[in-house]
Amino acid sequence: MNTGSKTTFNDSHIFRITDDTGIFQHTLFDLPDLGKGYTTDDNARALLMAVMLYEQTLANKYLALIYRYLAFVLYAQTENGLFRNFMGYNRMFIDEIPSDDCFGRCLWALGYTAKSAKLPRGIQKACENALRKAQPHSKKLVFPRSKAYAILGLYFWQDASALKELSMLADDLAVLFKKNSDTDWHWFEGCLAYDNALLPWSMYLAYKTTEAPEFLQIADDSLHFLDHIVFRNGFFQPIGCKGWYPCGGKPALYDQQPVEASISTLAHSYAFQITGNAEWLELAQKSFAWYHGENCLGQSLLNPDTGGCYDGLTEQGVNLNQGSESIVGYAMAHSTMLPYQK
């Protein structure tokens, strides 16, 4: 595939796995798996996707999705500002203990939606209200990716009251980077796991906000380190979730998840926008090309019959389920790369 060539986007699977409550979490091959219900994680990501699609097309069908996914996220928010995550098909939430990652993803989605000038003001106001309820909890986040997601949300929101907390979260990540790095390992923790490119991406955004040179240096060092591992044999090979990559070990080849290609595409695109370094744009294109068959199996992750995205690459081949995380991630990557396609 020519990664700079125009690719069309088939949105039929998104509507197939979305009902009047939200987007379903999993599928059984082509069909939504009703028994697995919904998650706020997936509806927050779907909200981001729908906003990106609407910003590019101004199509009413995507505005309708924005209302639906945002309503789900707002319903998931508790009175104290946190977010419940797992909901059964009966529309009852299952979990009582909020997830830090879910909280961070909700901040990302709400912040991005709140800043979109193309959306109705009522949508922006609803997001701003939810962000103000949630914001005090951002300083309590524990895990590196949760902090990184929150940085994304606070960056896009650009509310004056949020920028101080953004800087504090970036300081926390900087401390983790220094604590865990040595001459051969330039990372925020002792293992490369999931959504890896998210961490350097958040540091680029922190640098863009604060102009702190330390944040830019950490972003550059960590992204170069990650790229040296995941771009092999001329294409993108994300860390597999069957073992990850602990310091001193070896990177797991399988199972490769589509969300890794999505986050890598977005992170490198923003790194290019912020630094002007054309290397980052080339790697964003290679990350996106993973979906189209430039991967270790040489197989496309896209189902031309359904418009879905398969759930990953395994030792046995392509995982033929097509959950929401997969197609939403692909749609976000597609929207991100569209301005660079001929």
C-alpha positions in Angstrom: 0.0 0.0 0.0 1.1 3.5 -0.7 0.7 5.1 2.7 0.2 8.5 1.1 -2.6 7.5 -1.2 -6.3 8.3 -0.5 -8.2 5.6 1.4 -12.0 5.5 1.7 -13.7 5.0 5.0 -16.7 2.6 5.4 -18.7 3.6 8.5 -21.4 0.9 8.3 -19.9 -1.3 11.1 -20.0 1.7 13.5 -23.7 2.1 13.1 -24.2 -1.7 13.2 -22.7 -2.0 16.7 -24.3 1.2 18.0 -27.8 1.2 19.4 -29.9 3.9 21.2 -27.8 3.5 24.3 -24.2 3.6 22.9 -21.6 1.5 21.2 -21.3 -2.2 22.2 -18.0 -3.4 23.6 -17.4 -6.6 21.7 -18.6 -8.6 18.7 -19.0 -12.3 17.7 -17.4 -12.0 14.3 -19.5 -9.5 12.5 -22.3 -9.2 15.1 -22.5 -7.1 18.3 -22.2 -9.3 21.4 -25.1 -8.1 23.4 -24.1 -10.2 26.4 -20.9 -8.2 26.9 -22.8 -4.9 27.0 -21.1 -1.5 26.9 -18.2 0.3 28.5 -17.7 4.0 29.1 -14.1 3.5 27.9 -15.4 2.5 24.4 -18.1 5.2 24.4 -15.6 7.9 25.3 -13.3 6.8 22.4 -16.3 6.6 20.1 -17.2 10.2 21.1 -13.7 11.3 20.0 -14.1 9.4 16.8 -17.6 10.9 16.1 -16.3 14.4 16.7 -13.4 13.9 14.3 -15.7 12.6 11.6 -18.2 15.4 12.1 -15.4 18.1 12.0 -14.4 16.7 8.6 -17.8 16.2 7.0 -20.4 18.1 9.0 -22.6 15.1 8.3 -25.7 14.9 10.5 -25.3 11.2 11.0 -22.1 11.8 12.9 -23.6 14.6 15.0 -26.3 12.1 16.0 -23.6 9.8 17.2 -21.9 12.6 19.2 -25.2 13.2 21.1 -25.5 9.4 21.8 -22.0 8.8 22.9 -21.8 11.9 25.0 -25.1 11.1 26.7 -23.6 7.7 27.7 -20.4 9.3 29.1 -22.4 11.9 31.1 -24.7 9.2 32.4 -21.6 7.3 33.5 -20.4 10.2 35.6 -21.2 10.0 39.3 -22.2 13.0 41.4 -18.6 13.3 42.7 -17.2 13.6 39.2 -15.8 10.0 38.7 -16.9 7.6 35.9 -18.4 4.1 36.1 -17.3 1.9 33.3 -19.1 -1.5 32.7 -22.7 -1.5 31.8 -24.8 -4.6 31.0 -27.3 -4.9 28.2 -30.0 -4.0 30.7 -28.5 -0.5 31.0 -27.4 -1.1 34.6 -23.8 -0.3 35.6 -21.9 -3.3 37.0 -18.9 -1.8 38.6 -18.8 0.5 41.6 -15.0 1.2 41.7 -14.0 3.7 39.0 -11.0 2.9 36.8 -8.2 5.5 36.5 -7.7 4.7 32.8 -11.5 5.1 32.2 -11.3 8.5 34.0 -8.4 9.6 31.9 -10.1 8.5 28.6 -13.2 10.4 29.6 -11.2 13.6 30.2 -9.6 13.2 26.8 -12.9 12.8 25.1 -14.7 15.6 27.0 -11.7 18.0 26.5 -11.5 17.4 22.8 -15.3 17.7 22.4 -15.5 20.8 24.5 -13.0 22.7 22.3 -14.5 21.8 18.9 -15.8 25.0 17.4 -18.0 23.2 14.9 -20.3 21.7 17.5 -23.5 23.1 18.9 -22.8 25.2 22.0 -25.0 23.0 24.1 -22.7 20.1 23.5 -19.7 22.2 24.5 -21.4 23.4 27.7 -22.3 19.9 28.7 -18.7 18.8 28.3 -17.4 21.8 30.3 -19.8 21.0 33.2 -18.6 17.4 33.3 -14.9 18.5 33.1 -15.3 20.8 36.0 -16.8 18.0 38.1 -14.0 15.7 37.1 -11.0 18.0 37.2 -10.3 17.9 40.9 -9.8 14.1 40.7 -7.0 14.4 38.1 -4.4 15.1 40.7 -5.3 11.8 42.4 -4.5 9.6 39.4 -1.9 6.9 40.1 -1.0 5.2 36.8 1.2 6.7 34.1 -1.3 6.2 31.2 -4.1 7.6 33.3 -2.1 10.7 33.8 -1.2 10.8 30.1 -4.9 10.6 29.1 -5.7 13.3 31.5 -3.0 15.5 30.0 -4.6 15.1 26.6 -8.0 16.1 27.9 -6.7 19.1 29.8 -4.6 20.2 26.8 -7.5 20.1 24.3 -9.9 21.8 26.8 -7.4 24.7 27.2 -9.3 26.0 30.3 -7.1 28.3 32.4 -7.9 26.4 35.6 -6.8 23.1 34.0 -3.3 24.1 32.8 -1.7 24.1 36.2 -2.9 20.5 36.7 -1.6 19.6 33.3 1.8 20.8 34.3 1.7 18.8 37.5 0.7 15.6 35.8 3.6 16.1 33.3 6.0 16.7 36.2 4.8 13.3 37.6 5.6 11.6 34.3 9.0 13.3 34.1 9.8 11.9 37.6 8.8 8.4 36.5 10.9 8.7 33.3 14.0 9.7 35.3 13.4 7.0 37.9 13.0 4.1 35.4 15.5 5.1 32.7 19.1 4.1 32.3 21.6 3.9 29.5 19.7 1.2 27.6 16.1 1.8 28.8 14.5 5.2 28.2 11.0 4.7 29.5 8.5 5.7 32.2 8.3 2.3 33.8 10.0 -1.1 33.7 7.8 -2.6 31.0 6.4 -1.6 27.7 2.7 -2.6 27.8 -0.3 -1.1 26.1 -1.0 2.4 24.5 2.7 3.0 24.7 3.0 5.9 22.3 0.4 7.7 24.5 3.1 8.6 27.0 5.5 10.5 24.8 2.5 12.1 23.0 1.3 13.5 26.3 4.8 15.0 27.0 4.8 16.7 23.6 1.5 18.3 24.4 2.8 19.3 27.9 5.8 20.9 26.1 3.4 22.7 23.7 1.5 24.1 26.7 4.3 25.0 29.1 7.3 25.4 26.7 9.4 23.5 29.3 12.5 22.1 27.5 12.6 19.1 29.8 9.2 17.9 28.6 10.3 18.1 25.0 13.5 16.2 25.7 11.6 13.4 27.5 9.1 13.2 24.7 11.8 12.9 22.0 13.9 10.4 24.0 11.0 8.2 24.9 9.5 8.2 21.4 12.8 7.4 19.8 13.3 4.5 22.3 9.8 3.1 21.6 10.2 3.5 17.8 13.5 1.6 17.8 11.6 -1.4 19.2 8.3 -1.3 17.3 9.4 -0.3 13.8 11.3 -3.4 12.5 11.7 -5.0 9.1 10.4 -1.8 7.5 7.0 -1.8 9.1 5.1 -1.3 12.4 5.2 -4.2 14.9 3.5 -3.1 18.1 4.3 -4.9 21.4 2.0 -7.9 21.8 -0.2 -8.3 24.8 0.9 -11.9 25.3 3.8 -11.0 27.5 4.4 -7.3 26.7 8.1 -6.2 26.9 9.7 -6.2 30.4 13.0 -4.5 30.8 15.7 -7.1 30.2 13.3 -9.4 28.3 12.1 -9.6 24.7 9.1 -7.8 23.1 6.1 -10.1 22.6 5.2 -10.4 18.9 1.6 -11.5 19.5 -1.2 -10.6 20.1 -0.9 -7.2 18.3 -3.8 -4.9 19.0 -5.3 -2.3 16.6 -5.4 0.3 19.3 -1.6 0.4 19.3 -1.6 1.4 15.6 -4.2 4.0 16.3 -2.3 5.6 19.3 1.0 5.4 17.4 -0.6 7.2 14.3 -2.0 10.0 16.4 1.1 10.4 18.6 3.5 10.6 15.7 1.2 13.0 13.8 1.1 15.4 16.8 4.8 15.0 17.2 5.2 16.1 13.6 2.9 19.1 14.1 4.7 20.3 17.2 8.3 19.7 16.1 8.2 19.9 12.3 10.3 16.7 12.2 9.3 14.9 9.0 10.5 11.6 10.5 7.5 11.6 12.8 5.0 12.0 9.8 6.7 9.1 8.0 6.3 6.9 11.1 2.6 8.0 11.5 2.1 6.8 8.0 3.8 3.5 8.7 1.6 3.0 11.8 -1.5 3.6 9.8 -0.3 1.3 7.1 -0.3 -1.6 9.7 -4.1 -1.7 9.3 -3.8 -2.1 5.5 -1.5 -5.1 5.5 2.0 -3.7 6.2 2.4 -5.9 9.2 4.2 -9.1 10.2 1.4 -11.3 8.7 1.0 -9.2 5.5 -2.8 -9.2 6.0 -5.3 -6.3 6.1 -7.2 -5.8 9.4 -10.1 -4.3 7.5 -13.2 -6.3 6.6 -14.5 -5.0 3.2 -17.9 -6.7 3.7 -18.8 -5.1 7.1 -16.6 -2.0 7.3 -15.3 -3.4 10.6 -11.7 -3.7 11.8 -10.5 -7.1 13.0 -9.4 -7.4 16.6 -5.7 -8.1 16.1 -2.9 -10.3 14.9 -2.4 -13.6 16.7 -0.1 -16.6 16.1 -3.0 -18.3 14.4 -3.7 -15.4 12.1 -6.2 -12.5 12.2 -8.7 -12.4 15.1 -11.9 -12.2 13.1 -14.0 -10.5 15.8 -14.5 -6.8 15.2 -15.0 -5.0 18.5 -15.6 -1.3 19.0 -12.1 -0.5 20.2 -10.7 -1.7 16.8 -13.0 0.2 14.4 -13.0 3.3 16.5 -9.2 3.3 16.7 -9.0 2.8 12.9 -11.5 5.6 12.3 -9.5 8.0 14.5 -6.3 7.1 12.7 -7.9 7.5 9.3 -9.2 10.9 10.3 -5.8 12.0 11.5 -4.0 10.9 8.3 -6.6 12.2 5.9 -5.0 15.7 5.5 -1.7 14.0 4.5 -3.3 11.7 1.8 -3.3 12.7 -1.9 
